Amino acid sequence: MTLNAGLIGFRLTLNGDLADTWRMEIKTPADVNAIPADAQITATGLASKVLQAGTGSESPAAADTVTVHYSGWTTDGQLFDSSVKRGESTSFPLNRVIKGWTEGLQLMVTGEKRRFWIPAELAYGENAGGGRPSGLLVFDVELLEIQAAPESPKTPEDVAAIPDSAEVRDSGLASRVLIAGTGSEHPTKESMVTVHYSGWTLDGQLFDSSVQRGEPTTFGLFQVIAGWTEGVQLMVAGEKRRFWVPGKLAYGDSPQGGAPGGMLVFDVELIKIGS
């Protein structure tokens, strides 16, 4: 997820006199073209300095949602994006933005304003496409609010192997019911469903979770991995089930693009059938 205005997705709109205050001319920082000597530099190469001390005492975690005002420049002084100029702050999960923001905002507290010099490898790269800015980027960021992420789901005690209590189908998909459902209808492979889910690798690493994001997800059962298409059809609304999905029904044993490989374990709660 990038920091382009149209892609953040969540904004808090200011109104009245406060909005007029934000709609000011955005001055280019005098030190935009190079990291100054008084900046703090982390091991990753991220540099920053505090422009305004904060009033809060806690810093956000990577999974938290933050609300900020920001402006961004290239090192030649070109303003390429600014919530300040638009007159509306913006909110996003901190682990859904460029790496420099994920790392940098965890250094801040509410009310703080900080200037960041973000190297290309923590931003969009040296030769970014799609109209995104390249190279070292400079951002002024004011942290307005922190919304703590829901607690991470606990790793299942039987995540490492299919237990004897699980039902194993001919395809190799295994599952067991954790909470009985209240519905009577099963979805078909053409159905739209709304679920909460969490997924782990066999070594107990959580790799995805709608529960952690605090919002369920809706999709067509024909749009997901084969193990989900088969498995969710076994469920009724209100049911929660644990699945052991072999690699051939998931992303394969050696997938590309960062997808988890091998057998995966999912806890799935079927909230609703239909869009």
C-alpha positions as CSV (number, residue, x, y, z in Angstrom):
1,M,0.0,0.0,0.0
2,T,1.4,3.4,-0.9
3,L,1.0,6.9,0.4
4,N,-0.6,8.3,-2.7
5,A,-3.8,10.2,-1.8
6,G,-6.2,7.9,-3.6
7,L,-4.8,4.7,-2.2
8,I,-4.8,5.3,1.6
9,G,-8.5,4.7,1.7
10,F,-9.3,6.1,5.2
11,R,-9.5,9.8,6.1
12,L,-10.9,12.0,8.9
13,T,-12.2,15.3,7.4
14,L,-11.7,18.5,9.3
15,N,-14.2,21.3,9.0
16,G,-14.8,25.0,9.8
17,D,-12.0,27.2,10.9
18,L,-9.7,24.3,11.7
19,A,-9.8,23.2,8.0
20,D,-9.0,26.7,6.9
21,T,-6.0,26.7,9.2
22,W,-4.7,23.5,7.5
23,R,-5.2,24.9,4.0
24,M,-2.1,27.0,4.1
25,E,0.8,27.3,1.7
26,I,3.2,24.4,2.3
27,K,6.7,25.7,2.6
28,T,9.5,23.5,1.4
29,P,11.9,22.7,4.3
30,A,15.3,24.3,4.1
31,D,17.0,21.0,4.7
32,V,15.0,19.0,2.2
33,N,17.9,18.2,-0.1
34,A,20.1,16.3,2.3
35,I,20.0,14.7,5.8
36,P,21.2,17.4,8.3
37,A,23.8,16.8,10.9
38,D,21.3,17.0,13.8
39,A,19.1,14.2,12.5
40,Q,18.9,10.8,14.2
41,I,19.7,7.9,11.9
42,T,18.5,4.3,12.6
43,A,20.3,1.1,11.5
44,T,18.1,0.9,8.4
45,G,19.2,4.4,7.2
46,L,16.0,6.2,8.2
47,A,16.8,9.7,9.4
48,S,14.5,12.0,11.4
49,K,14.3,14.9,13.8
50,V,11.6,16.2,16.1
51,L,10.0,19.4,15.0
52,Q,7.3,19.6,17.7
53,A,7.3,17.6,21.0
54,G,4.3,15.3,21.5
55,T,1.8,15.4,24.3
56,G,1.3,11.6,24.5
57,S,3.3,8.9,26.2
58,E,2.7,5.9,24.0
59,S,4.0,5.1,20.6
60,P,2.1,3.0,18.0
61,A,2.9,-0.6,17.2
62,A,3.2,-1.8,13.6
63,A,-0.3,-3.3,13.6
64,D,-2.0,-0.2,15.0
65,T,-4.0,2.3,13.0
66,V,-2.8,5.9,13.1
67,T,-4.3,9.2,12.1
68,V,-1.8,11.8,10.7
69,H,-1.2,15.0,8.8
70,Y,1.7,14.8,6.4
71,S,3.5,16.5,3.5
72,G,6.1,14.9,1.2
73,W,8.8,16.3,-0.9
74,T,11.5,15.0,-3.3
75,T,15.0,16.2,-2.6
76,D,14.7,18.9,-5.3
77,G,12.0,20.5,-3.2
78,Q,8.9,19.3,-5.2
79,L,5.8,18.7,-3.0
80,F,4.3,15.5,-4.3
81,D,1.6,14.8,-1.7
82,S,0.1,16.6,1.3
83,S,-2.9,15.9,3.5
84,V,-2.3,19.4,5.0
85,K,-2.9,21.0,1.6
86,R,-6.0,18.9,1.1
87,G,-7.3,20.0,4.5
88,E,-8.0,16.5,5.8
89,S,-6.1,14.1,7.9
90,T,-5.7,10.5,6.9
91,S,-5.8,7.2,8.8
92,F,-4.3,3.8,7.9
93,P,-2.9,0.6,9.5
94,L,0.8,1.3,10.1
95,N,1.9,-2.0,8.5
96,R,0.2,-1.2,5.2
97,V,2.4,1.7,4.1
98,I,6.0,2.1,3.0
99,K,8.7,0.7,5.3
100,G,10.0,4.1,6.3
101,W,6.6,5.1,7.6
102,T,6.1,1.8,9.4
103,E,9.4,2.1,11.2
104,G,9.4,5.9,11.6
105,L,6.0,6.4,13.2
106,Q,6.8,3.9,15.8
107,L,9.3,6.4,17.1
108,M,6.6,9.0,17.7
109,V,4.0,9.8,20.3
110,T,0.6,11.5,19.9
111,G,0.9,15.3,19.2
112,E,4.5,15.0,17.9
113,K,5.6,16.4,14.6
114,R,8.7,14.9,13.0
115,R,10.6,15.3,9.8
116,F,11.8,12.1,8.1
117,W,14.4,11.5,5.4
118,I,13.4,8.1,4.0
119,P,16.0,6.3,1.7
120,A,14.7,4.8,-1.5
121,E,14.9,1.2,-0.2
122,L,12.4,2.2,2.5
123,A,10.1,4.1,0.1
124,Y,9.4,3.4,-3.5
125,G,12.9,2.6,-4.8
126,E,15.3,4.5,-7.1
127,N,13.2,4.1,-10.2
128,A,9.6,4.0,-9.0
129,G,6.8,3.5,-11.6
130,G,3.2,4.5,-11.7
131,G,3.8,8.2,-11.0
132,R,5.3,7.5,-7.6
133,P,8.3,9.6,-6.4
134,S,11.8,8.0,-6.5
135,G,14.9,8.1,-4.4
136,L,15.3,9.7,-1.0
137,L,12.0,11.3,0.1
138,V,11.3,13.9,2.9
139,F,8.1,13.8,4.9
140,D,6.8,16.1,7.7
141,V,4.4,13.9,9.8
142,E,2.2,14.9,12.7
143,L,0.8,12.0,14.7
144,L,-2.8,12.9,15.7
145,E,-4.2,9.7,17.0
146,I,-3.4,6.0,17.7
147,Q,-6.0,3.3,17.5
148,A,-4.6,0.1,19.0
149,A,-5.0,-3.0,16.9
150,P,-7.1,-5.9,18.2
151,E,-5.1,-8.5,20.2
152,S,-3.3,-11.0,17.9
153,P,-5.0,-14.4,17.9
154,K,-3.2,-17.1,19.8
155,T,-1.4,-19.8,18.0
156,P,-3.4,-23.0,18.0
157,E,-1.9,-25.8,20.2
158,D,-2.3,-28.3,17.4
159,V,-0.9,-26.1,14.6
160,A,2.2,-28.3,13.9
161,A,0.3,-31.4,12.7
162,I,-3.2,-32.7,11.9
163,P,-4.6,-34.1,15.1
164,D,-6.4,-37.4,15.4
165,S,-9.6,-35.6,16.2
166,A,-9.7,-33.9,12.7
167,E,-11.8,-35.2,9.8
168,V,-9.6,-35.8,6.7
169,R,-11.2,-35.7,3.3
170,D,-10.1,-37.5,0.1
171,S,-8.4,-34.3,-1.1
172,G,-6.2,-34.2,2.0
173,L,-8.0,-31.2,3.5
174,A,-8.4,-31.8,7.3
175,S,-10.7,-29.9,9.7
176,R,-12.4,-29.9,13.0
177,V,-15.3,-27.8,14.4
178,L,-14.3,-25.4,17.1
179,I,-17.8,-23.7,17.6
180,A,-21.0,-25.2,16.3
181,G,-23.0,-23.0,13.9
182,T,-26.5,-21.6,14.3
183,G,-27.4,-21.8,10.6
184,S,-28.7,-24.7,8.5
185,E,-27.6,-23.7,5.0
186,H,-24.2,-24.5,3.5
187,P,-22.6,-22.2,0.9
188,T,-21.8,-23.4,-2.6
189,K,-18.7,-22.7,-4.5
190,E,-20.5,-19.9,-6.3
191,S,-21.6,-18.3,-3.0
192,M,-20.3,-15.0,-1.5
193,V,-19.4,-15.4,2.1
194,T,-18.3,-13.1,5.0
195,V,-15.8,-14.6,7.4
196,H,-13.3,-13.8,10.1
197,Y,-10.1,-15.8,9.8
198,S,-6.5,-16.2,10.9
199,G,-3.8,-18.2,9.2
200,W,-0.6,-19.8,10.5
201,T,2.3,-21.8,9.1
202,L,3.1,-25.1,10.8
203,D,5.8,-23.5,12.9
204,G,3.2,-21.2,14.5
205,Q,3.9,-18.0,12.5
206,L,0.8,-15.9,12.0
207,F,0.8,-14.7,8.4
208,D,-2.6,-13.2,7.9
209,S,-5.6,-12.4,10.1
210,S,-8.8,-10.4,9.6
211,V,-9.3,-10.7,13.4
212,Q,-6.0,-8.8,13.9
213,R,-7.2,-6.1,11.4
214,G,-10.5,-5.8,13.3
215,E,-12.8,-6.3,10.2
216,P,-14.2,-9.4,8.5
217,T,-13.7,-10.0,4.8
218,T,-16.2,-10.9,2.0
219,F,-15.3,-12.9,-1.1
220,G,-16.6,-15.4,-3.5
221,L,-15.7,-19.0,-2.7
222,F,-14.7,-19.3,-6.4
223,Q,-12.0,-16.6,-5.8
224,V,-9.9,-18.2,-3.1
225,I,-7.5,-21.1,-2.7
226,A,-8.9,-24.6,-3.4
227,G,-8.8,-25.5,0.3
228,W,-11.0,-22.7,1.2
229,T,-13.4,-23.3,-1.6
230,E,-13.8,-26.9,-0.5
231,G,-13.7,-26.3,3.3
232,V,-16.0,-23.4,3.8
233,Q,-18.7,-25.3,1.9
234,L,-18.7,-27.7,4.9
235,M,-19.7,-24.9,7.2
236,V,-22.9,-23.2,8.3
237,A,-23.4,-19.6,9.5
238,G,-22.1,-19.1,13.0
239,E,-19.7,-22.0,12.8
240,K,-16.0,-21.7,13.5
241,R,-13.7,-24.4,12.1
242,R,-10.0,-25.1,12.0
243,F,-8.5,-26.3,8.7
244,W,-5.2,-27.9,7.8
245,V,-4.8,-27.1,4.2
246,P,-2.1,-29.0,2.3
247,G,0.2,-27.1,-0.1
248,K,-1.5,-28.4,-3.2
249,L,-4.8,-26.8,-2.0
250,A,-3.1,-23.6,-0.9
251,Y,-0.2,-21.8,-2.5
252,G,2.0,-24.8,-3.2
253,D,5.1,-26.0,-1.5
254,S,7.5,-23.3,-2.9
255,P,5.3,-20.3,-3.9
256,Q,6.5,-17.0,-5.3
257,G,5.7,-13.4,-4.2
258,G,6.0,-13.9,-0.5
259,A,3.0,-16.3,-0.1
260,P,3.4,-19.0,2.6
261,G,4.3,-22.4,1.4
262,G,3.4,-26.0,2.4
263,M,0.6,-27.0,4.7
264,L,-1.3,-24.0,6.3
265,V,-3.6,-23.8,9.3
266,F,-6.6,-21.6,9.2
267,D,-9.2,-20.8,11.8
268,V,-12.4,-19.6,10.0
269,E,-15.6,-18.3,11.3
270,L,-18.4,-18.2,8.8
271,I,-20.4,-15.0,9.6
272,K,-22.8,-14.8,6.7
273,I,-23.6,-16.4,3.4
274,G,-24.4,-14.0,0.6
275,S,-23.2,-10.5,-0.2
